[in-house]
Amino acid sequence: MDLFELLQNHAAVFLLTLTRISGLFMMSPFFGSINIPINFRAATAFAITLVVFPVVDSRIVIEAPPTVIAFAFVVLKELFIGWLIGFVAYISFAVINMAGKVMDMQVGFSIVNVVDPTSGQQIPLIGSFLYNLGLIVFLVTNGHHMLIAALVGSFESIPLLSLSPGVEIVGIIARFTTGIFTTGLQIALPVTFAIFMTNVALGMLARTMPQLNIFVVGVPMHLMIGLFVLGVVLAFYVLFLDVVFNGMYGNISIILRNL
């Protein structure tokens, strides 16, 4: 092997490492936020690659694909690995959004939307509060460090050019995605149950006092009871976030083992 081929293979390792790391910055929470400039995200991915590249290059010797099409196919596979790690992390925050939407629907805030600066989309009021609180807890507990550690560890569990996903990976992703609805309902259950009991009480009151305007009484009562219950369970919500994030790290491990 001449010097040109040797340098070509080292350059391929660097580019594929950069591609996998860049995939995380496309989808993951915080790193993939649209309010973080793309130049900063690209520079951060490049800096991480500079640190990781010597370790990866010393552990594996690869031959660069001979054609541009073959190399582009390999690049897509490496990009998919980083993107998938970020996607699994994003699912946990989709659970928080789901819980917030359910709470907003029950309390009466479903018609009040605010712009989420991390995604550029309009989300309900309580959903925005829960999402931002979850993001703060995620950063305080060094969840972003765990994502980077999982990404770096993927080079050991899935070496470059060794990705061979099976059909079972589709079922695993589908199972993680369908869990958004059930876990979101579990988070929103206290507020949902409180509003349900309030509606039962208002229904009984409407039967005994037909002259009372239940709509006028019910709307502010839903709001007060919903916010009161949310304030009571907020401390337990932070504890529940620990369970959600631990499940996220476990799901990332499952994904990496099945790739």
C-alpha positions as CSV (number, residue, x, y, z in Angstrom):
1,M,0.0,0.0,0.0
2,D,1.5,3.3,-1.1
3,L,1.4,6.6,0.8
4,F,-1.6,7.9,-1.2
5,E,-3.7,4.9,-0.4
6,L,-2.7,5.1,3.3
7,L,-3.7,8.8,3.5
8,Q,-6.9,8.1,1.6
9,N,-7.9,5.4,4.1
10,H,-7.2,7.7,7.1
11,A,-9.2,10.5,5.4
12,A,-12.1,8.1,4.9
13,V,-12.0,7.2,8.6
14,F,-12.1,10.9,9.5
15,L,-14.9,11.7,7.2
16,L,-17.0,8.7,8.3
17,T,-16.4,9.6,11.9
18,L,-17.5,13.1,11.3
19,T,-20.6,11.9,9.5
20,R,-21.7,9.7,12.3
21,I,-21.2,12.4,14.9
22,S,-23.0,15.0,12.7
23,G,-26.0,12.7,12.6
24,L,-26.5,13.3,16.3
25,F,-26.7,17.1,15.8
26,M,-29.5,16.7,13.3
27,M,-32.2,15.2,15.5
28,S,-31.3,15.0,19.2
29,P,-32.7,17.3,21.9
30,F,-30.6,20.4,22.6
31,F,-28.0,19.5,20.0
32,G,-30.5,19.5,17.2
33,S,-32.3,22.7,18.3
34,I,-32.9,25.1,15.5
35,N,-32.0,28.1,17.7
36,I,-28.4,26.8,17.9
37,P,-26.7,28.2,14.8
38,I,-25.8,25.6,12.2
39,N,-22.2,26.9,12.2
40,F,-21.8,26.3,15.9
41,R,-23.3,22.8,15.5
42,A,-20.9,22.0,12.7
43,A,-17.9,23.3,14.6
44,T,-18.9,21.3,17.7
45,A,-19.2,18.1,15.6
46,F,-15.9,18.8,14.0
47,A,-14.2,19.4,17.4
48,I,-15.6,16.1,18.8
49,T,-14.4,14.4,15.7
50,L,-10.8,15.7,16.2
51,V,-10.9,14.2,19.7
52,V,-12.4,10.9,18.7
53,F,-10.6,10.3,15.4
54,P,-7.2,9.2,16.8
55,V,-8.9,6.6,19.0
56,V,-11.1,5.2,16.2
57,D,-8.3,5.3,13.6
58,S,-6.0,3.3,15.9
59,R,-8.5,0.6,16.5
60,I,-9.7,-0.1,12.9
61,V,-8.1,-0.3,9.5
62,I,-10.5,0.2,6.6
63,E,-10.2,0.5,2.9
64,A,-12.0,3.5,1.4
65,P,-14.8,2.5,-1.0
66,P,-13.4,2.6,-4.6
67,T,-16.3,4.6,-6.1
68,V,-18.2,7.7,-5.2
69,I,-21.5,5.9,-5.2
70,A,-20.2,3.2,-2.8
71,F,-18.7,5.9,-0.5
72,A,-22.0,7.9,-0.5
73,F,-23.8,4.7,0.5
74,V,-21.4,4.2,3.4
75,V,-21.8,7.8,4.4
76,L,-25.6,7.4,4.6
77,K,-25.2,4.4,6.8
78,E,-22.9,6.2,9.2
79,L,-25.2,9.2,9.2
80,F,-28.1,6.9,10.0
81,I,-26.4,5.6,13.2
82,G,-25.9,9.1,14.6
83,W,-29.4,10.2,13.6
84,L,-30.9,7.1,15.2
85,I,-29.3,7.8,18.5
86,G,-30.6,11.4,18.4
87,F,-34.1,10.1,17.4
88,V,-34.3,7.8,20.3
89,A,-33.4,10.7,22.6
90,Y,-36.0,12.9,20.9
91,I,-38.7,10.3,21.6
92,S,-38.4,11.0,25.3
93,F,-39.2,14.7,24.7
94,A,-42.0,13.8,22.4
95,V,-43.5,12.0,25.4
96,I,-43.3,15.2,27.4
97,N,-45.0,17.1,24.5
98,M,-47.7,14.5,24.4
99,A,-48.4,14.8,28.1
100,G,-48.5,18.6,27.8
101,K,-51.0,18.4,25.0
102,V,-53.3,16.1,27.0
103,M,-53.1,18.4,30.0
104,D,-53.8,21.5,27.9
105,M,-56.8,19.8,26.4
106,Q,-58.2,19.0,29.8
107,V,-57.5,22.3,31.5
108,G,-58.7,24.4,28.5
109,F,-55.4,25.7,27.2
110,S,-55.5,23.8,23.9
111,I,-56.4,27.0,22.0
112,V,-53.4,28.9,23.5
113,N,-50.2,28.0,21.6
114,V,-46.7,29.4,21.9
115,V,-43.8,29.1,19.6
116,D,-41.2,26.5,20.7
117,P,-37.8,28.0,20.1
118,T,-36.1,24.6,19.8
119,S,-38.3,23.3,17.0
120,G,-39.9,26.4,15.6
121,Q,-43.4,24.8,15.9
122,Q,-46.4,26.0,17.9
123,I,-47.1,23.9,21.0
124,P,-49.6,24.3,23.8
125,L,-48.8,26.4,26.9
126,I,-48.4,23.6,29.5
127,G,-46.6,21.5,26.9
128,S,-44.1,24.3,26.4
129,F,-43.6,24.6,30.2
130,L,-43.1,20.9,30.7
131,Y,-40.8,20.6,27.7
132,N,-38.5,23.5,28.8
133,L,-38.5,22.1,32.3
134,G,-37.6,18.7,31.0
135,L,-34.8,20.2,28.9
136,I,-33.4,22.0,31.9
137,V,-33.4,18.7,34.0
138,F,-31.8,17.0,31.0
139,L,-28.9,19.4,30.9
140,V,-28.5,19.7,34.7
141,T,-28.2,15.9,35.0
142,N,-25.6,15.9,32.2
143,G,-27.9,14.1,29.8
144,H,-26.2,15.7,26.8
145,H,-22.9,14.2,28.1
146,M,-24.6,10.8,28.1
147,L,-25.6,11.2,24.5
148,I,-22.1,12.1,23.4
149,A,-20.8,9.1,25.5
150,A,-23.3,6.8,23.7
151,L,-22.2,8.2,20.3
152,V,-18.6,7.7,21.1
153,G,-19.3,4.2,22.4
154,S,-21.1,3.3,19.2
155,F,-17.7,3.2,17.4
156,E,-16.8,0.3,19.6
157,S,-20.1,-1.6,19.3
158,I,-20.6,-0.7,15.7
159,P,-17.2,-0.2,14.0
160,L,-17.1,1.8,10.8
161,L,-18.4,0.0,7.7
162,S,-19.9,-2.7,9.8
163,L,-23.6,-1.6,10.0
164,S,-25.9,-4.4,9.0
165,P,-29.4,-3.6,10.3
166,G,-32.0,-6.3,10.4
167,V,-35.7,-6.3,10.1
168,E,-36.0,-6.4,13.9
169,I,-34.7,-2.8,14.2
170,V,-37.9,-1.6,12.5
171,G,-40.0,-3.3,15.2
172,I,-37.9,-1.8,18.0
173,I,-38.3,1.7,16.6
174,A,-42.0,1.2,16.2
175,R,-42.3,0.0,19.8
176,F,-40.4,3.0,21.1
177,T,-42.6,5.3,19.0
178,T,-45.9,3.8,20.1
179,G,-44.8,4.2,23.7
180,I,-45.1,8.0,23.3
181,F,-48.8,7.9,23.7
182,T,-49.0,5.5,26.7
183,T,-46.2,7.2,28.6
184,G,-47.6,10.7,27.9
185,L,-50.9,9.6,29.3
186,Q,-49.2,8.3,32.4
187,I,-47.6,11.7,33.0
188,A,-50.9,13.5,32.4
189,L,-53.0,11.1,34.5
190,P,-53.2,13.2,37.7
191,V,-54.5,16.3,35.9
192,T,-56.8,14.2,33.7
193,F,-58.2,12.3,36.6
194,A,-58.8,15.6,38.6
195,I,-60.6,17.2,35.6
196,F,-62.6,14.0,35.2
197,M,-63.8,14.1,38.8
198,T,-64.5,17.8,38.4
199,N,-66.7,17.1,35.4
200,V,-68.6,14.4,37.4
201,A,-69.2,16.9,40.2
202,L,-70.4,19.5,37.7
203,G,-72.7,17.0,36.1
204,M,-74.3,16.1,39.4
205,L,-74.6,19.8,40.2
206,A,-76.3,20.5,36.8
207,R,-78.9,17.8,37.6
208,T,-79.7,19.3,41.0
209,M,-79.5,22.9,39.9
210,P,-80.7,23.2,36.3
211,Q,-80.7,27.0,36.4
212,L,-77.0,27.1,37.0
213,N,-74.9,27.9,33.9
214,I,-72.4,25.0,34.1
215,F,-70.3,26.4,31.2
216,V,-69.6,29.7,33.0
217,V,-68.7,27.8,36.2
218,G,-66.9,24.9,34.6
219,V,-64.3,26.8,32.5
220,P,-62.6,28.7,35.4
221,M,-63.0,25.7,37.7
222,H,-61.1,23.5,35.2
223,L,-58.4,26.1,35.0
224,M,-58.0,26.5,38.7
225,I,-58.1,22.8,39.5
226,G,-55.8,21.8,36.6
227,L,-53.1,24.4,37.6
228,F,-53.5,23.4,41.3
229,V,-53.0,19.7,40.6
230,L,-50.1,20.5,38.2
231,G,-48.4,22.5,40.9
232,V,-48.8,19.6,43.4
233,V,-47.4,16.9,41.1
234,L,-44.6,19.1,39.7
235,A,-42.1,17.7,42.1
236,F,-43.1,14.1,41.2
237,Y,-42.9,15.1,37.5
238,V,-39.2,15.9,38.0
239,L,-38.7,12.4,39.5
240,F,-40.6,10.9,36.7
241,L,-38.3,12.6,34.2
242,D,-35.4,10.6,35.8
243,V,-37.3,7.4,34.9
244,V,-37.9,8.7,31.4
245,F,-34.3,9.6,30.8
246,N,-33.0,6.4,32.2
247,G,-35.4,4.6,29.9
248,M,-34.0,6.7,27.0
249,Y,-30.4,5.6,27.8
250,G,-31.6,2.0,28.0
251,N,-33.3,2.4,24.6
252,I,-30.1,3.7,23.1
253,S,-28.2,0.7,24.3
254,I,-30.9,-1.6,22.9
255,I,-30.7,0.1,19.5
256,L,-26.9,-0.1,19.4
257,R,-26.9,-3.8,20.3
258,N,-29.4,-4.5,17.5
259,L,-27.5,-2.6,14.9
